[in-house]
Structures are given as C-alpha cells and as structure tokens.
Amino acid sequence: MPNFKDQINQLWEEAKDRDYQTTQEDFANLLGATKNQLKGWLRGSGEPNTELIKKIAQVCNVSVDWLVGNYETNVTVSHSYDEKIKNLPPEMKRIIDFIITSHVKS
C-alpha cells in the first residue's frame, strides 16, 4: 500500500512533468514547506503535520486519504467492471462508452 513518501514523490514527478523548470524549492513553496522538508519527505524521512498535510492535499487537488496512502486502489474495481462489460452485447458497450466519455472531465 502506498504511503506519504510514495504519494509526495508522485506529486513531485507530476509537477515536473507539467513544468520541467519547476524546482524542488518552487514546489516546496507552493506546498507551504521548505526545500529541506520536501527533500526529507521525498526520501521518506518524516512527514508533515496534519495541518500541512491538509494544505498539500488542497494545493495538489487530492484527498488527504490519498496523500497518506489510506485508500483502496481502484484497479480491482476497474477489473471487475471490465470483466462484466466484456460479456455485454456491442450496443450496450457503445452506450456505456458514451456515458463514460460524456461524463468524465478531460
């Protein structure tokens, strides 16, 4: 199961992907932390306090539960739905695909 270290590393990688010029210092400032705090979290040495975890979750648009690794993965659920959908007639599959694509934000 993921933990804070895994999740903050993922958020850092996503931040770099969005803007390759983003530095750890920029990212830390955005989160309300210092560069040294961020470096520690990325290595897995320590975690922020509750208030800072809430702020990081808000800034990064993720849930606190996701950030601290307190969730169940959707892979199992997704696989279960895939198995059920696989056996439907083609017209039903098209309807489901339409519903999903018209309601999922891009």
VOPANU-173870 format. One record per residue: residue number from 1; residue in one letter; z, x, y of N, C-alpha, C, O, CB in turn. Coordinates in nm, 2 decimals. Glycine has a CB too. Example, Ala and Ser with C-alpha at 12.3 -4.5 7.8 and 13.67 -1.06 7.14 Angstrom:
2
seq,type,nz,nx,ny,caz,cax,cay,cz,cx,cy,oz,ox,oy,cbz,cbx,cby
1,a,0.78,1.32,-0.57,0.78,1.23,-0.45,0.78,1.32,-0.33,0.85,1.42,-0.33,0.90,1.13,-0.45
2,s,0.71,1.28,-0.22,0.71,1.37,-0.11,0.79,1.29,0.00,0.80,1.34,0.11,0.57,1.41,-0.06
//
This chain:
106
seq,type,nz,nx,ny,caz,cax,cay,cz,cx,cy,oz,ox,oy,cbz,cbx,cby
1,m,0.00,0.08,-0.12,0.00,0.00,0.00,0.00,0.09,0.12,0.07,0.19,0.13,0.12,-0.10,0.00
2,p,-0.08,0.05,0.22,-0.09,0.13,0.35,0.05,0.14,0.42,0.13,0.05,0.40,-0.20,0.08,0.44
3,n,0.07,0.24,0.50,0.19,0.25,0.58,0.15,0.27,0.72,0.03,0.28,0.76,0.29,0.36,0.53
4,f,0.24,0.29,0.81,0.21,0.31,0.95,0.12,0.43,0.97,0.03,0.43,1.05,0.34,0.33,1.03
5,k,0.15,0.54,0.90,0.06,0.66,0.92,-0.08,0.63,0.89,-0.17,0.67,0.96,0.11,0.77,0.82
6,d,-0.11,0.56,0.78,-0.24,0.52,0.74,-0.31,0.43,0.85,-0.43,0.46,0.88,-0.25,0.45,0.61
7,q,-0.23,0.34,0.90,-0.29,0.24,0.99,-0.32,0.31,1.13,-0.42,0.28,1.19,-0.20,0.12,1.01
8,i,-0.23,0.39,1.17,-0.25,0.46,1.30,-0.36,0.56,1.29,-0.44,0.58,1.39,-0.12,0.53,1.35
9,n,-0.38,0.62,1.18,-0.49,0.71,1.16,-0.62,0.63,1.16,-0.72,0.67,1.22,-0.48,0.78,1.02
10,q,-0.62,0.51,1.10,-0.74,0.43,1.11,-0.77,0.38,1.25,-0.89,0.39,1.29,-0.72,0.30,1.02
11,l,-0.67,0.34,1.32,-0.69,0.30,1.46,-0.75,0.42,1.55,-0.83,0.40,1.63,-0.56,0.25,1.52
12,w,-0.69,0.54,1.52,-0.74,0.66,1.59,-0.89,0.69,1.56,-0.97,0.72,1.65,-0.65,0.78,1.56
13,e,-0.92,0.68,1.43,-1.06,0.70,1.39,-1.15,0.60,1.46,-1.26,0.63,1.50,-1.08,0.70,1.24
14,e,-1.11,0.47,1.46,-1.19,0.37,1.53,-1.21,0.40,1.68,-1.31,0.37,1.73,-1.13,0.23,1.50
15,a,-1.10,0.44,1.74,-1.11,0.47,1.88,-1.21,0.59,1.91,-1.28,0.58,2.00,-0.97,0.52,1.94
16,k,-1.21,0.69,1.82,-1.30,0.80,1.84,-1.45,0.75,1.81,-1.54,0.80,1.88,-1.27,0.91,1.74
17,d,-1.46,0.66,1.72,-1.60,0.60,1.69,-1.65,0.53,1.81,-1.77,0.53,1.84,-1.59,0.51,1.56
18,r,-1.56,0.45,1.88,-1.61,0.37,1.99,-1.64,0.47,2.11,-1.74,0.44,2.18,-1.50,0.28,2.03
19,d,-1.57,0.57,2.13,-1.60,0.66,2.24,-1.56,0.81,2.19,-1.45,0.84,2.19,-1.51,0.63,2.36
20,y,-1.67,0.88,2.16,-1.64,1.01,2.10,-1.57,1.11,2.19,-1.52,1.21,2.15,-1.78,1.07,2.06
21,q,-1.56,1.07,2.32,-1.49,1.16,2.42,-1.35,1.13,2.43,-1.27,1.20,2.50,-1.56,1.15,2.55
22,t,-1.30,1.03,2.36,-1.16,0.99,2.37,-1.08,1.10,2.30,-1.10,1.15,2.20,-1.13,0.86,2.29
23,t,-0.97,1.14,2.38,-0.88,1.25,2.33,-0.76,1.18,2.27,-0.73,1.07,2.30,-0.85,1.35,2.44
24,q,-0.68,1.26,2.20,-0.55,1.21,2.15,-0.46,1.18,2.26,-0.39,1.08,2.26,-0.49,1.32,2.06
25,e,-0.47,1.25,2.37,-0.39,1.22,2.49,-0.43,1.09,2.55,-0.34,1.01,2.59,-0.40,1.33,2.59
26,d,-0.56,1.06,2.56,-0.61,0.93,2.61,-0.56,0.82,2.53,-0.51,0.72,2.58,-0.76,0.93,2.62
27,f,-0.57,0.84,2.40,-0.53,0.73,2.30,-0.38,0.71,2.31,-0.33,0.59,2.31,-0.57,0.77,2.16
28,a,-0.30,0.82,2.31,-0.16,0.81,2.32,-0.12,0.73,2.45,-0.03,0.65,2.45,-0.09,0.95,2.32
29,n,-0.18,0.77,2.56,-0.15,0.70,2.69,-0.18,0.55,2.68,-0.10,0.47,2.73,-0.23,0.76,2.80
30,l,-0.29,0.52,2.62,-0.33,0.38,2.60,-0.22,0.30,2.52,-0.19,0.19,2.55,-0.46,0.36,2.53
31,l,-0.16,0.37,2.42,-0.06,0.31,2.34,0.08,0.31,2.40,0.17,0.25,2.35,-0.05,0.38,2.21
32,g,0.10,0.38,2.51,0.23,0.39,2.57,0.31,0.50,2.51,0.44,0.49,2.51,0.30,0.26,2.57
33,a,0.25,0.60,2.46,0.32,0.71,2.39,0.27,0.85,2.45,0.18,0.85,2.53,0.29,0.71,2.23
34,t,0.34,0.95,2.40,0.29,1.08,2.44,0.20,1.14,2.33,0.19,1.09,2.22,0.42,1.18,2.46
35,k,0.13,1.24,2.37,0.03,1.31,2.27,0.11,1.36,2.15,0.07,1.35,2.04,-0.05,1.42,2.34
36,n,0.23,1.42,2.18,0.31,1.47,2.07,0.36,1.36,1.98,0.37,1.38,1.85,0.43,1.55,2.12
37,q,0.40,1.25,2.03,0.44,1.14,1.95,0.32,1.10,1.86,0.34,1.08,1.74,0.49,1.02,2.03
38,l,0.21,1.08,1.92,0.09,1.04,1.84,0.06,1.14,1.73,0.03,1.10,1.62,-0.03,1.02,1.93
39,k,0.06,1.27,1.76,0.03,1.37,1.66,0.13,1.36,1.54,0.09,1.37,1.43,0.04,1.51,1.72
40,g,0.26,1.33,1.58,0.36,1.32,1.47,0.33,1.20,1.38,0.34,1.21,1.26,0.50,1.30,1.53
41,w,0.29,1.08,1.44,0.26,0.96,1.37,0.14,0.99,1.28,0.14,0.94,1.16,0.24,0.85,1.46
42,l,0.04,1.06,1.33,-0.08,1.08,1.25,-0.05,1.17,1.13,-0.12,1.16,1.03,-0.19,1.15,1.34
43,r,0.05,1.26,1.14,0.09,1.34,1.03,0.19,1.27,0.94,0.21,1.31,0.83,0.16,1.47,1.08
44,g,0.25,1.16,0.99,0.34,1.09,0.90,0.49,1.13,0.93,0.57,1.09,0.85,0.31,1.11,0.76
45,s,0.51,1.20,1.04,0.65,1.24,1.07,0.70,1.14,1.18,0.68,1.16,1.30,0.66,1.39,1.11
46,g,0.77,1.04,1.13,0.83,0.95,1.23,0.74,0.83,1.26,0.62,0.83,1.23,0.86,1.01,1.35
47,e,0.80,0.73,1.31,0.74,0.61,1.35,0.79,0.56,1.49,0.90,0.60,1.52,0.75,0.49,1.25
48,p,0.71,0.48,1.56,0.76,0.44,1.69,0.87,0.33,1.67,0.89,0.27,1.56,0.65,0.38,1.78
49,n,0.95,0.31,1.78,1.05,0.20,1.77,0.98,0.06,1.77,0.86,0.05,1.79,1.15,0.21,1.89
50,t,1.05,-0.04,1.75,1.00,-0.18,1.74,0.92,-0.22,1.86,0.81,-0.28,1.85,1.11,-0.27,1.71
51,e,0.97,-0.19,1.98,0.90,-0.23,2.10,0.77,-0.16,2.11,0.67,-0.23,2.15,0.99,-0.20,2.22
52,l,0.76,-0.04,2.08,0.64,0.04,2.09,0.54,-0.01,1.98,0.42,-0.01,2.00,0.66,0.19,2.08
53,i,0.59,-0.04,1.86,0.50,-0.10,1.76,0.44,-0.22,1.80,0.32,-0.25,1.78,0.58,-0.12,1.62
54,k,0.52,-0.31,1.87,0.46,-0.44,1.92,0.35,-0.41,2.03,0.25,-0.47,2.03,0.57,-0.52,1.99
55,k,0.38,-0.31,2.11,0.28,-0.28,2.22,0.15,-0.22,2.15,0.04,-0.26,2.19,0.34,-0.17,2.31
56,i,0.17,-0.13,2.06,0.05,-0.07,1.99,-0.03,-0.18,1.92,-0.16,-0.18,1.93,0.09,0.03,1.88
57,a,0.03,-0.28,1.86,-0.04,-0.39,1.79,-0.11,-0.47,1.89,-0.23,-0.51,1.87,0.06,-0.48,1.71
58,q,-0.05,-0.50,2.01,-0.11,-0.58,2.11,-0.23,-0.50,2.17,-0.34,-0.56,2.18,-0.01,-0.61,2.22
59,v,-0.22,-0.38,2.20,-0.32,-0.30,2.26,-0.44,-0.28,2.17,-0.56,-0.29,2.21,-0.27,-0.16,2.30
60,c,-0.41,-0.27,2.04,-0.52,-0.25,1.94,-0.57,-0.37,1.88,-0.66,-0.37,1.79,-0.47,-0.15,1.83
61,n,-0.51,-0.49,1.92,-0.55,-0.62,1.87,-0.54,-0.63,1.72,-0.63,-0.68,1.65,-0.70,-0.64,1.91
62,v,-0.43,-0.59,1.67,-0.39,-0.60,1.53,-0.25,-0.66,1.52,-0.18,-0.66,1.62,-0.40,-0.46,1.45
63,s,-0.22,-0.71,1.40,-0.08,-0.77,1.39,0.02,-0.66,1.36,-0.02,-0.55,1.31,-0.08,-0.87,1.27
64,v,0.14,-0.69,1.39,0.25,-0.59,1.36,0.25,-0.57,1.21,0.27,-0.46,1.17,0.39,-0.64,1.42
65,d,0.24,-0.68,1.14,0.24,-0.67,0.99,0.13,-0.57,0.94,0.16,-0.48,0.86,0.22,-0.80,0.92
66,w,0.01,-0.58,1.00,-0.09,-0.49,0.95,-0.06,-0.35,0.99,-0.08,-0.26,0.91,-0.23,-0.53,1.02
67,l,-0.01,-0.33,1.11,0.02,-0.20,1.16,0.12,-0.12,1.08,0.11,0.00,1.06,0.07,-0.21,1.30
68,v,0.22,-0.20,1.03,0.32,-0.13,0.94,0.29,-0.14,0.79,0.38,-0.10,0.71,0.46,-0.19,0.97
69,g,0.18,-0.19,0.76,0.14,-0.20,0.62,0.20,-0.31,0.54,0.21,-0.30,0.42,0.16,-0.07,0.55
70,n,0.25,-0.41,0.61,0.32,-0.52,0.54,0.23,-0.64,0.53,0.24,-0.74,0.59,0.45,-0.56,0.62
71,y,0.13,-0.63,0.44,0.03,-0.73,0.42,-0.03,-0.71,0.28,-0.02,-0.60,0.22,-0.08,-0.74,0.53
72,e,-0.09,-0.82,0.23,-0.17,-0.81,0.11,-0.31,-0.79,0.15,-0.36,-0.86,0.24,-0.14,-0.93,0.01
73,t,-0.38,-0.71,0.08,-0.52,-0.69,0.10,-0.60,-0.81,0.07,-0.57,-0.89,-0.02,-0.57,-0.57,0.02
74,n,-0.71,-0.83,0.15,-0.80,-0.95,0.13,-0.90,-0.92,0.02,-0.98,-1.01,-0.01,-0.87,-0.99,0.25
75,v,-0.90,-0.80,-0.04,-1.00,-0.77,-0.14,-0.99,-0.86,-0.26,-1.09,-0.91,-0.31,-0.99,-0.62,-0.18
76,t,-0.87,-0.88,-0.31,-0.85,-0.97,-0.42,-0.90,-1.11,-0.39,-0.97,-1.17,-0.48,-0.71,-0.97,-0.47
77,v,-0.86,-1.16,-0.28,-0.90,-1.29,-0.24,-1.05,-1.30,-0.23,-1.12,-1.39,-0.28,-0.84,-1.34,-0.11
78,s,-1.11,-1.20,-0.16,-1.26,-1.20,-0.15,-1.33,-1.19,-0.28,-1.43,-1.26,-0.30,-1.30,-1.08,-0.06
79,h,-1.28,-1.11,-0.37,-1.34,-1.10,-0.50,-1.33,-1.23,-0.58,-1.43,-1.27,-0.64,-1.27,-0.99,-0.59
80,s,-1.22,-1.30,-0.56,-1.20,-1.43,-0.63,-1.31,-1.53,-0.58,-1.36,-1.61,-0.65,-1.06,-1.49,-0.60
81,y,-1.33,-1.53,-0.44,-1.43,-1.62,-0.39,-1.57,-1.58,-0.43,-1.65,-1.67,-0.46,-1.42,-1.63,-0.23
82,d,-1.59,-1.46,-0.43,-1.73,-1.41,-0.47,-1.76,-1.46,-0.61,-1.87,-1.50,-0.64,-1.73,-1.26,-0.47
83,e,-1.66,-1.45,-0.70,-1.68,-1.50,-0.84,-1.71,-1.65,-0.84,-1.80,-1.69,-0.92,-1.56,-1.47,-0.93
84,k,-1.64,-1.73,-0.76,-1.67,-1.87,-0.76,-1.80,-1.90,-0.70,-1.87,-1.99,-0.75,-1.55,-1.94,-0.68
85,i,-1.84,-1.84,-0.59,-1.96,-1.86,-0.52,-2.08,-1.82,-0.61,-2.19,-1.88,-0.60,-1.97,-1.79,-0.39
86,k,-2.06,-1.72,-0.69,-2.17,-1.66,-0.77,-2.23,-1.77,-0.86,-2.35,-1.77,-0.89,-2.12,-1.55,-0.85
87,n,-2.15,-1.86,-0.91,-2.19,-1.96,-1.00,-2.24,-2.09,-0.94,-2.28,-2.19,-1.01,-2.08,-2.00,-1.10
88,l,-2.25,-2.10,-0.81,-2.29,-2.22,-0.74,-2.45,-2.23,-0.74,-2.51,-2.12,-0.75,-2.24,-2.23,-0.60
89,p,-2.50,-2.35,-0.72,-2.65,-2.36,-0.71,-2.69,-2.29,-0.57,-2.61,-2.29,-0.48,-2.69,-2.51,-0.71
90,p,-2.82,-2.25,-0.56,-2.86,-2.18,-0.44,-2.84,-2.26,-0.32,-2.81,-2.20,-0.21,-3.01,-2.15,-0.46
91,e,-2.86,-2.39,-0.32,-2.85,-2.47,-0.20,-2.70,-2.47,-0.15,-2.68,-2.46,-0.03,-2.89,-2.62,-0.22
92,m,-2.61,-2.47,-0.24,-2.46,-2.46,-0.20,-2.43,-2.32,-0.14,-2.36,-2.31,-0.04,-2.37,-2.49,-0.32
93,k,-2.49,-2.22,-0.20,-2.48,-2.08,-0.15,-2.53,-2.07,0.00,-2.46,-2.01,0.08,-2.55,-1.98,-0.24
94,r,-2.64,-2.13,0.02,-2.70,-2.13,0.16,-2.61,-2.20,0.26,-2.59,-2.16,0.37,-2.84,-2.20,0.16
95,i,-2.55,-2.32,0.22,-2.46,-2.39,0.30,-2.34,-2.31,0.33,-2.29,-2.30,0.45,-2.42,-2.52,0.23
96,i,-2.28,-2.24,0.23,-2.16,-2.16,0.25,-2.20,-2.04,0.34,-2.12,-2.01,0.43,-2.11,-2.11,0.12
97,d,-2.31,-1.98,0.32,-2.35,-1.87,0.41,-2.37,-1.92,0.55,-2.33,-1.84,0.65,-2.49,-1.81,0.36
98,f,-2.43,-2.03,0.57,-2.44,-2.09,0.71,-2.31,-2.11,0.77,-2.29,-2.07,0.89,-2.52,-2.22,0.70
99,i,-2.22,-2.17,0.70,-2.08,-2.19,0.76,-2.01,-2.06,0.80,-1.96,-2.05,0.90,-1.99,-2.27,0.65
100,i,-2.02,-1.97,0.71,-1.95,-1.84,0.74,-2.02,-1.77,0.86,-1.95,-1.73,0.95,-1.96,-1.74,0.61
101,t,-2.15,-1.76,0.86,-2.22,-1.69,0.97,-2.21,-1.76,1.10,-2.21,-1.70,1.21,-2.36,-1.67,0.93
102,s,-2.19,-1.89,1.10,-2.18,-1.96,1.23,-2.04,-1.97,1.28,-2.02,-2.01,1.40,-2.24,-2.10,1.21
103,h,-1.94,-1.93,1.20,-1.80,-1.94,1.25,-1.74,-1.80,1.26,-1.62,-1.79,1.30,-1.73,-2.02,1.15
104,v,-1.80,-1.70,1.22,-1.74,-1.56,1.22,-1.79,-1.50,1.35,-1.91,-1.50,1.38,-1.78,-1.48,1.10
105,k,-1.70,-1.45,1.43,-1.73,-1.38,1.56,-1.80,-1.25,1.53,-1.76,-1.17,1.44,-1.60,-1.36,1.64
106,s,-1.90,-1.22,1.60,-1.97,-1.09,1.59,-1.91,-0.99,1.66,-1.95,-0.87,1.66,-2.12,-1.11,1.63
//
